[in-house]
């Protein structure tokens, strides 16, 4: 059976005893779980002592976790059993070590796939690794601030009216996406507002043409919608259009670092057959305020997946 090892870490600015107390109590997990954000209505049962956790949902599947061993302010070891969509077991651990004024928390998992899914090993490691990164990002805020400053609303299937746009197309590493997009939108918005402010026609958005988790790369076009495409586009800028279509929409509000939660919720809902995706329509991320406000708590974004008619 194909063995997998996933490991991610984060630096949390808090006392080590606080980090340990939160990680070792499953009652807190519903506040920062990277999976429950996609299906908050999933059934969750936590034993009174906080050492046993079971879940079941249409999207997140079903399973249970038991804290098998813990060493105060050092480590927590968990036995994990997946029951749906297929049965498998895993060993999960949290290791914590003081680093400067904070704590370096490492989350890892050792597991395996059913033999007939050997071809999914790299993709599964990439997906779970992304989930771990999202979970640790939320956990960091939960420990430091007492809450995760991000909310999501599933708006469901809506009409997208289509749009002409001016854009910048780029290949970028996923880890560098925030900086790359900030640079692109600074150029785009500067050009449009200085030269064609009267042609701006709605909220800025990005079209994602490729999203390669295993390679950590993406290809996207940063877009500013316009009523009419100018004839004097500077070098490096392109124009195009998105046709009117049906889309499945999830709205999010909070810092840009949590946008991955919206994307994961969309992908999980599509895999869970909550809607039928249209492969001919590239996913869109729409910014309901400035796309450069990547650190603002009130940044509002929507992720749109094309829906098959």
Order of alpha helices (4+ residues) and beta strands (2+ residues): beta-alpha-alpha-beta-beta-beta-beta-beta-beta-alpha-beta-beta-alpha-beta-beta-beta-beta-alpha-beta-beta
